Amino acid sequence: MLKPLNDHIVVQRLEQESVSKGGIIIPDTAKEKPAKGVVMAVGSGKRAKDGSRIAMDVKAGDVVLFGKYSGSEVKLNGKEYMILREDDVLAVVEE
């Protein structure tokens, strides 16, 4: 598994549904990559000017929304992950 540093997080994208609400099947070529995922790992947080650590607001297991063009994609053991800064997270989904 990846261990993110500082204020970075590792996110695994959640798959987008292949059928629309109206029952139309969406082909793979027309699907947008979802901007929703599960946090797999978090770093230790940013450093403040005084050297102390600023705690992260997200934790492993959170479902988050992030910007469409945020972060970097990486592949590890055949799975795709995103490495994002915590600032790239727009919201935590609470269901």
N, C-alpha and C positions, 0 to 999 in steps of 0.2 A: 504494500500500500504506500501511497505517497504521504509524506509528512510535510505540510506547508509551513513556511517560516513567517514570522512576524504577523502582519495583518492579512495574510492570504488564507483562502479556504479552497478545499477541493470539493467540487460538486459533480454529481452524476445526473445527467439530464433525464427527465421523465419523458416517456414516449408520448407523442401526440396521437390522439385518436384518429383512426383511419376512416371513420364514418361521421359525416356532419350531423347536426341536430335534425336536419330535414331528411336524413336517410341517404344522402348522396355519398358514394364511396370516393374518397380522396386518394388519387394515386401517389405513390412515393415521390415522384418527381415534382409534384405540386405542393408537398408538405413543406412548411417552414420549420426550421429547427426550433424547438420550443425554448422559451426563455424561463423555464421552470425546472427545478431540480432538487435533489436531496443532498444535503451537506454530508459528506463522508468524513471529512477531517477539517480541523481548524488549527491555525497557528497560535502562537502564544500572545499575540496582540501587539499593537503599536507601542513604541517607546515615546514617553512624554519628554519634554525638554529637561526635566529634572532626572531623567534616567529610569523612572518607574515605568511599569507596564500598564497600558490602558486595556482593560478587560474587553473581550469580544462580546458582541451582542448576539451572535448566532452560535449555535452549538451543533455537534454531529447529530444527525437525525432530523433536523429542521428541514421543512420544505420551503424553498425560497424562490422569489422571482428576481431575475436579473436582466440587465440591458441586453438587447439583441446582439450587439457587437462587443460585448464585454469579455474580458479575460482571454485566456489562451487554451486551445484544445490540445489535449495530450492523449495518447493511447498507451495503455498498460495492460498486458496479459489479454489482449483482444477486446478490452472495454474502453469506451471513450469517457474521458473526464474533462472538466473545465477547471482551470485554476484562476480564481478571481481574487481581487482585493475585496475586503469587507465593504468598502465604499461603493463597489459595483452592485451590491445587493440592494434592490429597491424595496423589498418587503418580505416578511416571513408570513407564510400562509398558515393560518390557524383554522383547523376544521373541526 
